[in-house]
């Protein structure tokens, strides 16, 4: 696993249009219908994080969930983050979002 270059980060974000770079992380805020939907999403992210051994920072604000992804082992953004972001996008799609 290697730390992405700026060009690799740009390429990854081009495939993840709702994500943005924030320092040495990629980040997206998801908006759901209510707190129950937000927590269902968070619980799914926790299960996935344990399976892949890659844990995002998660901020929950009632109907909003913000994921921040960075690979601490490489000190920045890596393929692990892009893969997790793609999984999060797919997992959020069937949940009722605002």
Contact map, one row per residue, 1 for C-alpha under 8 A:
11100000000000000000000000000000000000000000000000000000000000000000000001000110000000000000000000
11110000000000000000000000000000000000000000000000000000000000000000000001000110000000000000000000
11111000000000000000000000000000000000000000000000000000000000000000001001111100000000000000000000
01111111100000000000000000000000000000000000000000000000000000000000000000011110000000000000000000
00111111100000000000000000000000000000000000000000000000000000000000000000000000000000000000000000
00011111110000000000000000000000000000000000000000000000000000000000000000000000000000000000000000
00011111111000000000000000000000000000000000000000000000000000000000000000000000000000000000000000
00011111111100000000000000000000000000000000000000000000000000000000000000000000000000000000000000
00011111111110000000000000000000000000000000000000000000000000000000000000001000000000000000000000
00000111111111000000000000000000000000000000000000000000000000000000000000000000000000000000000000
00000011111111100000000000000000000000000000000000000000000000000000000000000000000000000000000000
00000001111111110000000000000000000000000000000000000000000000000000000000000000010000000000000000
00000000111111111011000000000000000000000000000000000000000000000000000000000000010000000000000000
00000000011111111000000000000000000000000000000000000000000000000000000000000000000000000000000000
00000000001111111000000000000000000000000000000000000000000000000000000000000000000000000000000000
00000000000111111110000000000000000000000000000000000000000000000000000000000000010011000000000000
00000000000011111111000000000000000000000000000000000000000000000000000000000000000000000000000000
00000000000000011111000000010000000000000000000000000000000000000000000000000000000000000000000000
00000000000010011111100001110000000000000000000000000000000000000000000000000000000010000000000000
00000000000010001111110001110000000000000000000000000000000000000000000000000000000000000000000000
00000000000000000011111111100000000000000000000000000000000000000000000000000000000000000000000000
00000000000000000001111111100000000000000000000000000000000000000000000000000000000000000000000000
00000000000000000000111111000000000000000000000000000000000000000000000000000000000000000000000000
00000000000000000000111111000000000000000000000000000000000000000000010000111000000000000000000000
00000000000000000000111111100000000000000000000000000000000000000001110000011000000000000000000000
00000000000000000011111111110000000000000000000000000000000000000001110000001000100000000000000000
00000000000000000011110011111000000000000000000000000000000000000111100000000000000000000000000000
00000000000000000111000001111100000000000000000000000000000000000111000000000000000000000000000000
00000000000000000000000000111110000000000000000000000000000000011110000000000000000000000000000000
00000000000000000000000000011111000000000000000000000000000000011100000000000000000000000001000010
00000000000000000000000000001111100001000000000000000000000000111000000000000000000000000000000011
00000000000000000000000000000111111011000000000000000000000000110000000000000000000000000000001111
00000000000000000000000000000011111011000000000000000000000000100000000000000000000000000000000111
00000000000000000000000000000001111111000000000000000000000001100000000000000000000000000000000000
00000000000000000000000000000001111111100000000000000000000001100000000000000000000000000000000000
00000000000000000000000000000000011111110000000000000000000000000000000000000000000000000000000000
00000000000000000000000000000001111111111000000000000000000000100000000000000000000000000000001100
00000000000000000000000000000011111111111100000000000000000101111000000000000000000000000000000000
00000000000000000000000000000000001111111110000000000000000000000000000000000000000000000000000000
00000000000000000000000000000000000111111111000000000000000000000000000000000000000000000000000000
00000000000000000000000000000000000011111111100000000000000000000000000000000000000000000011001000
00000000000000000000000000000000000001111111110000000000010000001000000000000000000000000000000000
00000000000000000000000000000000000000111111111000000000000000000000000000000000000000000000000000
00000000000000000000000000000000000000011111111100000000000000000000000000000000000000000010000000
00000000000000000000000000000000000000001111111110000000000000000000000000000000000000010000000000
00000000000000000000000000000000000000000111111111000010000000000000000000000000000000000000000000
00000000000000000000000000000000000000000011111111100000000000000000000000000000000000000000000000
00000000000000000000000000000000000000000001111111110000000000000000000000000000000000000000000000
00000000000000000000000000000000000000000000111111111111000000000000000000000000000000000000000000
00000000000000000000000000000000000000000000011111111110000000000000000000000000000000000000000000
00000000000000000000000000000000000000000000001111111000000000000000000000000000000000000000000000
00000000000000000000000000000000000000000000000111111100000000000000000000000000000000000000000000
00000000000000000000000000000000000000000000000011111110000000000000000000000000000000000000000000
00000000000000000000000000000000000000000000000011011111000000000000001000000001000100000000000000
00000000000000000000000000000000000000000000010011001111100000000000100000000000000000000000000000
00000000000000000000000000000000000000000000000010000111110000000011110000000000000000000000000000
00000000000000000000000000000000000000000000000000000011111000000011100000000000000000000000000000
00000000000000000000000000000000000000000100000000000001111100001111000000000000000000000000000000
00000000000000000000000000000000000000000000000000000000111110001110000000000000000000000000000000
00000000000000000000000000000000000001000000000000000000011111111100000000000000000000000000000000
00000000000000000000000000000000000000000000000000000000001111111000000000000000000000000000000000
00000000000000000000000000000000011001000000000000000000000111111000000000000000000000000000000000
00000000000000000000000000000011111011000000000000000000000111111000000000000000000000000000000000
00000000000000000000000000001111000001000000000000000000000111111100000000000000000000000000000000
00000000000000000000000000001110000001000100000000000000011111111110000000000000000000000000000000
00000000000000000000000000111100000000000000000000000000011100011111000000000000000000000000000000
00000000000000000000000000111000000000000000000000000001111000001111100000000000000000000000000000
00000000000000000000000011110000000000000000000000000001110000000111110000000000000000000000000000
00000000000000000000000011100000000000000000000000000011100000000011111000001000100110000000000000
00000000000000000000000111000000000000000000000000000001000000000001111100111100100000000000000000
00100000000000000000000000000000000000000000000000000100000000000000111111111101100000000000000000
00000000000000000000000000000000000000000000000000000000000000000000011111110000000000000000000000
00000000000000000000000000000000000000000000000000000000000000000000001111100000000000000000000000
11100000000000000000000000000000000000000000000000000000000000000000001111111100000000000000000000
00100000000000000000000100000000000000000000000000000000000000000000011111111000000000000000000000
00110000000000000000000110000000000000000000000000000000000000000000011101111100000000000000000000
00110000100000000000000111000000000000000000000000000000000000000000111001111111100000000000000000
11110000000000000000000000000000000000000000000000000000000000000000011001011111110000000000000000
11010000000000000000000000000000000000000000000000000000000000000000000000001111111000000000000000
00000000000000000000000000000000000000000000000000000100000000000000001000001111111100000000000000
00000000000000000000000001000000000000000000000000000000000000000000111000001111111110000000000000
00000000000110010000000000000000000000000000000000000000000000000000000000000111111111000000000000
00000000000000000000000000000000000000000000000000000000000000000000000000000011111111100000000000
00000000000000000000000000000000000000000000000000000100000000000000100000000001111111110000000000
00000000000000010010000000000000000000000000000000000000000000000000100000000000111111111000000000
00000000000000010000000000000000000000000000000000000000000000000000000000000000011111111100000000
00000000000000000000000000000000000000000000000000000000000000000000000000000000001111111110000000
00000000000000000000000000000000000000000000100000000000000000000000000000000000000111111111000000
00000000000000000000000000000000000000000000000000000000000000000000000000000000000011111111100000
00000000000000000000000000000000000000000000000000000000000000000000000000000000000001111111110000
00000000000000000000000000000000000000001001000000000000000000000000000000000000000000111111111000
00000000000000000000000000000100000000001000000000000000000000000000000000000000000000011111111010
00000000000000000000000000000000000000000000000000000000000000000000000000000000000000001111111110
00000000000000000000000000000000000000000000000000000000000000000000000000000000000000000111111100
00000000000000000000000000000001000010001000000000000000000000000000000000000000000000000011111110
00000000000000000000000000000001100010000000000000000000000000000000000000000000000000000000111111
00000000000000000000000000000111100000000000000000000000000000000000000000000000000000000001101111
00000000000000000000000000000011100000000000000000000000000000000000000000000000000000000000000111
